Amino acid sequence: PLAGFKSVLSSFAELENARVQMEVAFMTKTGLPKEMKEINEIVQELGVKLPGSATDFYRVASAQKAQGMGIKDIVGGGLKTASYLWVLFKDEVSPEQAAEYMQQFANAFKIPGPEMMKFADELQKLKFASGLSLTEIAYSVKYFSGELNQLKVTGLSAFRIMAPWIGVLKQFGIQGETAGTAIRAVLQAIPQLDKRLASIEKEYGISLGLNIKSFFD
C-alpha cells in the first residue's frame, strides 16, 4: 500500500510540474491568457479519451507554444491534433517532437485549425500504407514545401496530392531527404510547363489543354 501511495504522489507531482511549466510558457506581462481555462479543460478531456496522461498533453501544449503556435490555434484544434498525432506515433516520438512536427506540417501545407484533425488522419493513412516513420515523412516534406507554396498549392488537398508521391518513392527505396529533394526537383520544373506548352501550340498548332493547375488535378 505504501508503494502504491508513493506512486500516486509521484504521478501527481509530475502532473503539477507539467501544468506549471505550461502556464509559465503562456504567461504574459498581464498574467495568464483567458484561454488557459479552455486549455486545461482540453488536456483533462484528452487524458480521459486518449491512451496517455494529462501530463503528456500539458507537455504537448508547452511545446506548441515554444514552436510559436498562437493560443487561438492551439485551442482551436492544434492541441487536440498534436496529441492525437503523438498517440499514433508514440513509439517513435516524444510529446514535444509530435508538437514540433505538427507545427512543421501546418506551416508547410498552410493547414488551417479546423482541418488539422483531418490532416492527422491523412498522415496516419500515409504512415500505415507506406511504412514510413513520422520523421521520414517530415524530412521529405521539409525539402519540397517551399516549392509547393510558390506554386500556391496548399491546404489539406495539397497533402492528399503529395502523399502518394512520398509513398511510391518509398516502394522504390527512396525516402526521407532523398525523396524530398527528388520531389523538389520535379516541382521546380513545373513553372516552365506553361511556357513549353505555349511554344508547342504556337509551333505545331497543337493544344494539350494542360497547365500548372491541371498538373495537380
BADREN-828654 format. One record per residue (C-alpha): residue number from 1; z, x, y. Coordinates in nm, 3 decimals. Each point is the difference from the previous one (the first is absolute). Layout:
// BADREN-828654
i NUM; w Z; u X; v Y
...
This chain:
// BADREN-828654
i 1; w 0.000; u 0.000; v 0.000
i 2; w 0.084; u 0.280; v 0.241
i 3; w -0.336; u 0.167; v -0.063
i 4; w -0.180; u -0.328; v 0.067
i 5; w 0.195; u -0.051; v 0.322
i 6; w -0.092; u 0.351; v 0.119
i 7; w -0.365; u -0.071; v -0.075
i 8; w 0.011; u -0.319; v 0.208
i 9; w 0.163; u 0.186; v 0.289
i 10; w -0.263; u 0.276; v -0.021
i 11; w -0.285; u -0.253; v 0.006
i 12; w 0.155; u -0.181; v 0.295
i 13; w 0.040; u 0.329; v 0.187
i 14; w -0.368; u 0.085; v -0.060
i 15; w -0.103; u -0.345; v 0.121
i 16; w 0.205; u 0.026; v 0.318
i 17; w -0.125; u 0.352; v 0.068
i 18; w -0.364; u -0.112; v -0.039
i 19; w 0.061; u -0.301; v 0.227
i 20; w 0.165; u 0.210; v 0.271
i 21; w -0.278; u 0.261; v -0.014
i 22; w -0.256; u -0.279; v 0.036
i 23; w 0.180; u -0.146; v 0.301
i 24; w 0.020; u 0.344; v 0.161
i 25; w -0.377; u 0.037; v -0.047
i 26; w -0.062; u -0.327; v 0.187
i 27; w 0.263; u 0.057; v 0.270
i 28; w -0.123; u -0.011; v 0.361
i 29; w 0.177; u 0.072; v 0.326
i 30; w 0.077; u -0.372; v 0.026
i 31; w 0.133; u -0.024; v -0.354
i 32; w -0.146; u -0.143; v -0.319
i 33; w -0.312; u -0.219; v 0.031
i 34; w 0.036; u -0.373; v -0.065
i 35; w -0.225; u 0.035; v -0.306
i 36; w 0.272; u 0.200; v -0.178
i 37; w 0.154; u -0.319; v -0.136
i 38; w -0.333; u -0.096; v -0.154
i 39; w -0.045; u 0.347; v -0.152
i 40; w 0.341; u -0.028; v -0.165
i 41; w -0.092; u -0.343; v -0.136
i 42; w -0.330; u 0.134; v -0.140
i 43; w 0.178; u 0.293; v -0.164
i 44; w 0.254; u -0.229; v -0.166
i 45; w -0.280; u -0.228; v -0.121
i 46; w -0.193; u 0.295; v -0.144
i 47; w 0.314; u 0.129; v -0.171
i 48; w 0.022; u -0.328; v -0.191
i 49; w -0.369; u -0.058; v -0.074
i 50; w -0.126; u 0.352; v -0.078
i 51; w 0.113; u 0.254; v -0.261
i 52; w 0.171; u 0.226; v 0.247
i 53; w 0.313; u 0.002; v 0.215
i 54; w 0.053; u -0.088; v 0.365
i 55; w 0.071; u 0.371; v 0.051
i 56; w -0.359; u 0.083; v -0.099
i 57; w -0.145; u -0.257; v 0.238
i 58; w 0.213; u 0.120; v 0.290
i 59; w -0.151; u 0.343; v -0.067
i 60; w -0.348; u -0.154; v 0.015
i 61; w 0.075; u -0.159; v 0.339
i 62; w 0.137; u 0.329; v 0.139
i 63; w -0.307; u 0.188; v -0.121
i 64; w -0.235; u -0.255; v 0.158
i 65; w 0.173; u 0.042; v 0.334
i 66; w -0.026; u 0.379; v -0.037
i 67; w -0.373; u -0.039; v -0.069
i 68; w -0.043; u -0.185; v 0.329
i 69; w -0.050; u -0.354; v -0.126
i 70; w 0.101; u -0.259; v 0.260
i 71; w 0.295; u -0.222; v -0.078
i 72; w -0.213; u -0.316; v 0.027
i 73; w -0.237; u 0.137; v -0.267
i 74; w 0.296; u 0.101; v -0.218
i 75; w 0.149; u -0.349; v 0.021
i 76; w -0.341; u -0.169; v -0.013
i 77; w -0.089; u 0.132; v -0.346
i 78; w 0.021; u 0.378; v 0.005
i 79; w 0.348; u 0.027; v -0.155
i 80; w -0.073; u -0.246; v -0.280
i 81; w -0.335; u 0.162; v -0.078
i 82; w 0.128; u 0.359; v -0.004
i 83; w 0.293; u -0.108; v -0.220
i 84; w -0.235; u -0.178; v -0.237
i 85; w -0.219; u 0.311; v -0.003
i 86; w 0.297; u 0.219; v -0.086
i 87; w 0.096; u -0.229; v -0.290
i 88; w -0.356; u 0.025; v -0.136
i 89; w -0.005; u 0.379; v 0.026
i 90; w 0.371; u 0.088; v -0.023
i 91; w -0.064; u 0.238; v -0.290
i 92; w -0.222; u 0.205; v 0.234
i 93; w 0.153; u -0.018; v 0.347
i 94; w 0.327; u -0.045; v 0.187
i 95; w 0.061; u -0.297; v 0.233
i 96; w -0.071; u 0.230; v 0.296
i 97; w -0.333; u 0.117; v -0.147
i 98; w -0.105; u -0.358; v -0.071
i 99; w 0.065; u -0.087; v 0.365
i 100; w -0.196; u 0.305; v 0.113
i 101; w -0.300; u -0.087; v -0.216
i 102; w 0.008; u -0.362; v 0.113
i 103; w -0.016; u 0.112; v 0.362
i 104; w -0.285; u 0.237; v -0.083
i 105; w -0.200; u -0.278; v -0.164
i 106; w 0.074; u -0.243; v 0.283
i 107; w -0.129; u 0.254; v 0.254
i 108; w -0.303; u 0.097; v -0.207
i 109; w -0.126; u -0.352; v -0.059
i 110; w 0.153; u -0.170; v 0.305
i 111; w 0.185; u -0.248; v -0.221
i 112; w 0.177; u -0.269; v 0.207
i 113; w 0.353; u -0.104; v -0.095
i 114; w -0.092; u -0.337; v -0.160
i 115; w -0.246; u 0.175; v -0.238
i 116; w 0.228; u 0.283; v -0.112
i 117; w 0.123; u -0.174; v -0.313
i 118; w -0.356; u -0.085; v -0.103
i 119; w -0.085; u 0.366; v 0.054
i 120; w 0.282; u 0.105; v -0.233
i 121; w -0.146; u -0.232; v -0.267
i 122; w -0.341; u 0.166; v 0.039
i 123; w 0.164; u 0.342; v -0.024
i 124; w 0.171; u -0.105; v -0.320
i 125; w -0.335; u -0.111; v -0.147
i 126; w -0.154; u 0.339; v 0.080
i 127; w 0.300; u 0.182; v -0.145
i 128; w -0.010; u -0.174; v -0.337
i 129; w -0.380; u -0.021; v -0.025
i 130; w -0.055; u 0.369; v 0.071
i 131; w 0.321; u 0.171; v -0.110
i 132; w 0.026; u 0.174; v 0.335
i 133; w 0.341; u 0.081; v 0.141
i 134; w 0.102; u -0.126; v 0.342
i 135; w -0.012; u 0.357; v 0.131
i 136; w -0.356; u 0.050; v -0.126
i 137; w -0.114; u -0.324; v 0.165
i 138; w 0.169; u 0.102; v 0.325
i 139; w -0.165; u 0.343; v -0.003
i 140; w -0.343; u -0.155; v -0.052
i 141; w 0.046; u -0.249; v 0.284
i 142; w 0.126; u 0.273; v 0.232
i 143; w -0.334; u 0.180; v -0.010
i 144; w -0.235; u -0.290; v 0.075
i 145; w 0.203; u -0.245; v 0.209
i 146; w -0.126; u 0.153; v 0.326
i 147; w -0.361; u -0.067; v -0.095
i 148; w 0.080; u -0.361; v -0.091
i 149; w 0.154; u -0.055; v 0.341
i 150; w -0.304; u 0.151; v 0.171
i 151; w -0.221; u -0.244; v -0.192
i 152; w 0.239; u -0.281; v 0.104
i 153; w 0.059; u -0.089; v -0.366
i 154; w 0.368; u -0.092; v -0.008
i 155; w 0.249; u -0.251; v -0.135
i 156; w 0.071; u -0.123; v -0.349
i 157; w -0.372; u -0.047; v -0.070
i 158; w -0.058; u 0.371; v 0.071
i 159; w 0.247; u 0.101; v -0.271
i 160; w -0.159; u -0.245; v -0.243
i 161; w -0.330; u 0.177; v 0.064
i 162; w 0.135; u 0.352; v -0.034
i 163; w 0.234; u -0.051; v -0.298
i 164; w -0.286; u -0.021; v -0.256
i 165; w -0.145; u 0.324; v 0.140
i 166; w 0.332; u 0.176; v -0.055
i 167; w 0.035; u -0.152; v -0.348
i 168; w -0.351; u 0.095; v -0.113
i 169; w 0.043; u 0.359; v 0.116
i 170; w 0.321; u 0.022; v -0.206
i 171; w -0.202; u -0.094; v -0.309
i 172; w -0.209; u 0.311; v 0.061
i 173; w 0.308; u 0.216; v 0.043
i 174; w -0.020; u 0.008; v 0.381
i 175; w 0.318; u -0.103; v 0.179
i 176; w 0.235; u 0.075; v 0.285
i 177; w -0.131; u 0.232; v 0.271
i 178; w -0.329; u 0.062; v -0.185
i 179; w -0.073; u -0.372; v -0.022
i 180; w 0.094; u -0.049; v 0.365
i 181; w -0.231; u 0.273; v 0.127
i 182; w -0.287; u -0.127; v -0.220
i 183; w 0.034; u -0.352; v 0.141
i 184; w 0.030; u 0.140; v 0.352
i 185; w -0.334; u 0.181; v -0.042
i 186; w -0.167; u -0.327; v -0.097
i 187; w 0.153; u -0.188; v 0.292
i 188; w -0.102; u 0.272; v 0.246
i 189; w -0.364; u -0.051; v -0.099
i 190; w 0.004; u -0.377; v 0.050
i 191; w -0.043; u 0.000; v 0.382
i 192; w -0.341; u 0.159; v -0.054
i 193; w -0.107; u -0.290; v -0.223
i 194; w -0.121; u -0.228; v 0.280
i 195; w -0.206; u 0.279; v 0.158
i 196; w -0.166; u 0.094; v -0.328
i 197; w -0.080; u -0.360; v -0.087
i 198; w -0.147; u -0.054; v 0.348
i 199; w -0.218; u 0.306; v -0.051
i 200; w -0.127; u -0.134; v -0.335
i 201; w -0.073; u -0.339; v 0.152
i 202; w -0.189; u 0.156; v 0.292
i 203; w -0.203; u 0.238; v -0.215
i 204; w -0.075; u -0.222; v -0.299
i 205; w 0.056; u -0.350; v 0.134
i 206; w 0.263; u -0.066; v -0.269
i 207; w 0.328; u -0.172; v 0.083
i 208; w 0.276; u 0.035; v -0.260
i 209; w 0.238; u -0.230; v 0.188
i 210; w 0.287; u 0.247; v -0.023
i 211; w 0.252; u 0.129; v 0.251
i 212; w 0.348; u 0.144; v 0.008
i 213; w 0.160; u -0.343; v -0.045
i 214; w -0.217; u -0.086; v -0.301
i 215; w 0.091; u 0.334; v -0.157
i 216; w 0.359; u -0.119; v -0.029
i 217; w -0.090; u -0.360; v -0.085
